[in-house]
Structures are given as structure tokens and as C-alpha cells.
């Protein structure tokens, strides 16, 4: 009981009481909707040393689940109508962000992750949603982000601190080349933006939003617009 109280106090100090209330309420709402469909997420993560063995740059990170409140806020800030969002989640884990996209009738969702077990669970969850009538097309790949080819129709990329700086540099180079080839506008939503300086240094990549904790000491999410040439 004491530990739970201390955790609550720590969260309030970090995020602020109003943010905690909104986050908890939104999380409860969407978890309840997904639970009715039969969606579940594992509480266990693949060990980092196993993921690093698979990672080309040996800098994989544990899957970090982003709160539904932050997920919704990020997509809303892009200004793109949900029905027109083609989403790529790099480091999708068990598919939480993609399940949100399916709930909201995104045009298409694509997930990439190194953790094969997480991908299998994500696929199973998406199949359950399809069987319940959700029509958003989905696909997943168990592959290193450095080796993944970004699909042509993607207009929003989501990441939740999935890897270290070395991989981020390679992925960002891939994103910039994608923009240069197709020459159209799209967005990168970066939750827990530990290496956002990699995005900041690219010409044509503009930060349009950033949220912080209550004390303004920690960046929680950054959203970048990748503009046309």
C-alpha cells in the first residue's frame, strides 16, 4: 500500500494531477473497448540481450507502451483525418498503437518489430479485431528497422524510443530518402524522444509540437513534420 502511494505521488509530481486524471480516464476507456473485443497484451518483454543479438547496431530497447491519451493526442495534432492516416509503427511491440488505429478506422496500419513473440501477439490481436468487423488493413514484419522498406502510402510514422542513436540515425536517413523520393508531406510522432536531436539536424524536418512533464524537465513526445522539397 505504501509503495503504491509513493508511486502515485511520484507520477503526480512528474506529470501533474490534471494530466494524470486525463491519462488514466482515457486509458480505462480504450482498454475497456479493446477488452470487449478480446485484445490482450503480454506483461513480459523479450530480454534486451536477446533483442541486441538480433539488432544490426546492437542498440535495441525494451518495448515501451505509450498511453492511449498520448497516442490520440499525437495523431490529433497532425491534423490528418483518421480515415486518411496510413500508419507505420516502428517498434510496434504488441500492437497497441495499431489497435488504436484500427479502432479509429485508419486507412492502413503497418507494424515493425525485432521481437518475434510480440509480432505474433500483435497479429493475433489484429485478426481478432478484423473478425469483429474492423476494416482497417494491417500488416506486420519481424525485421530490423534498418532493413525495412517504408511503404509508399505511409503518411504518419510512430516511434516510442525503440532503439539507440546508431539505429535512429540510419532510420532517419531512410525517412529522409523516402521523403525525397516521393516528395510529399508526412509526420513523425516520437514518444519518449530520447534521440530527437537526430531529427532536429535534418533540413526539411520541423518540430511542430513537444510535450513535457509537469516540471518541464523531461520531454514526453515530439512531433515532426517532414515537408516537401
N, C-alpha and C positions, 0 to 999 in steps of 0.2 A: 504493500500500500504506500509506504514511504517512497519507494523507488518510482512508483507511478506518479506520485505527486511531484517529485523532483523533475521527472521527465516533462510533465505538463508545464511546470514553471519555466523550465529551460526553453520549451517550444514557444511559450508566450513572449519571453524575452527576445528570442531570436526572430520571430515572425510578426509579433504584435497580436493582441487579443482579437481584433476585428478580422484580421486575415485568417487566424486560426478557426474562427467560427465559420467563415465563408468556405474555407477549405474542407473542414470536417463535414459540413452540411452537403456540399457538392459531392464529396467522396461517398457519403452514405447513399445519396440519391442514385448515382450511377452504379455503384456496387450492387444495390438492390435490384436495379433493372437488369444487370448482367446475370445476377444470381438466378433470377427467374428463367433466364434462357438456359442456364446450366453452365455458365462460364466460371472457371476457377483458375487461379494462378498458384503455382508452387511457391512455398516459402523458402525453398532451398536454392542456392546458386551453385553453379559449377565452380569448383575451386579455381582461383586466379592462376595458379601454376599450370593447371591443365589448359586453360584458355591461352596463356602465354606460349605454351608449346605449339599451339595452332596458329598464333598470331605471327605474321611476317616480321613485324617490328618488335615483337615480344613486349608489347605495352598494352595488353588488353585490360579492361577494368570490369569489376563486378557490375551486373545489371542493376540499374537504379530506377525504381518505379517513380514516375512523375505523378503528382496528384492530379486528379481529374480537373480541379479548379484551374490549375496552371495550364494544363493541356488545352482546355476550352478557351482560356484567355489568350493563349498563344495563337490559336487558329483564328479567333475572332479579330485579333489585331492585324492580321494580314489583309483583311477586308475582302477576301475571296468568298463568294457564295459557297456554302458547303457542297452543294451538288456539282461544283466545278473543280473541287480540290482533288488532285492526283497526288497522293502522299507517298513519300519514301521515308521509312523509319530506319535509320542506320543504327544498329544495336537495339533491335526491336524487343529482345527478351521474349517474354511470354505473350506479347501482342496486345498489351493494354491500350496503347495509343491507337493501334489499328482497329481494335474493337470499338473504341470511341468513334473512329471514322466510319465504321460500318453502322453504328447506331444512328449517326447523323447523315447517312446516305451520301457519303463522299463518292466521287466519280470512280475512284480506284484507290486501293491501298497496296503497298509493297513493303515487305519486311526483310531485313538482312541481319544475320547474327552469326557469330562464331560457335555459339553453344547449340549443338545439335538437339539436345534434350529440350531446350527452351523452344526451338523452332517446331519440334514435334507437338508440344503443348499448344503453341500459338496456332498451328494449322488445325489441330483438333477443335480449338475454341472457335475459329472462324468457320469451320464446317458446321458446327452447332448453330451458329448464327444464320448461316445460309439455309439450313434445314428449317429454321424458324421464320423464314421469309425475307431476311435481309438480303438485298440485291447487289450490294457493292462488291465488284470483283476483287479478289485478293490473290496474292502470290507471295511466297517466301523462298529465300535462298540461304542455305547454310554455307557461308563463304566469308572470307576476309574482305572488309570494306575496300581495301586497296585493289582487290581483284574484281570488284563488282562494276558492271556497266550500268550507268544511270539510264533508266528507260526514257524514251523521247518525250512522253507526255507529262512527266513529273513537274509540278509547279510549287510544291512545298516539300522541304526536307526537314525531318525532325531528328534531333540527336539529344541524348541525355548522358553526356560525359562518357561515351562508350569506350574510349581508348586514350592513349597518351599523345604527346605532342608530335612524335615522329609520324604516327599514322594520321593524325589530324592534318599535318602538312600535305601528305600525299592525297588524302581525301579532298582537301580544299583545292588542290591543283586540279583534281578530277572535276570538281564542281565548276571551277572557272573555265576549263576547257569545254565543258558541257554548255555553259552559257555562251561562249564564243562561237561554238558550232551552230547552235540553234538561235542565238541572238534574240532571246526573249526574257522577259522579267519573271523572276520567281523568288521564293523566300526560304531562308534557313532559320528554323526555330531551334535554338541551342539552350537546352535546360542544363543547369549546373555548368555554366560556361567557363570551365577551368582554363581552356586554351583559346579564348576568344581573340587574343592578340593575333592569332594566325589568320583570322578572318579580317581583322582590322587593317592589316597591312596590304590587302589586295585592293587595287584600284577597281572601282565599279561595284564594290561590296560595301553597303552603307548600313550602319546600325540605326534602326528606326525605333527601337524600344529596348529598355532594360529595366528589370525589376530587382529590388534589393530586399534584404531582411530588414527588420524594424530599426536596427541601429545603423543601417546603411554601410555595413562593414563587409557584406558578402553578396555577391551578385547571384541571383536565383535563376534568371532567364534573360537571354539576349536574343533579339530578333533582327535578322539582317535581310535587306532587300538586295538582290543581285540584279542590277539594272542592265538594260540593253546597251549595246555599244553606241 
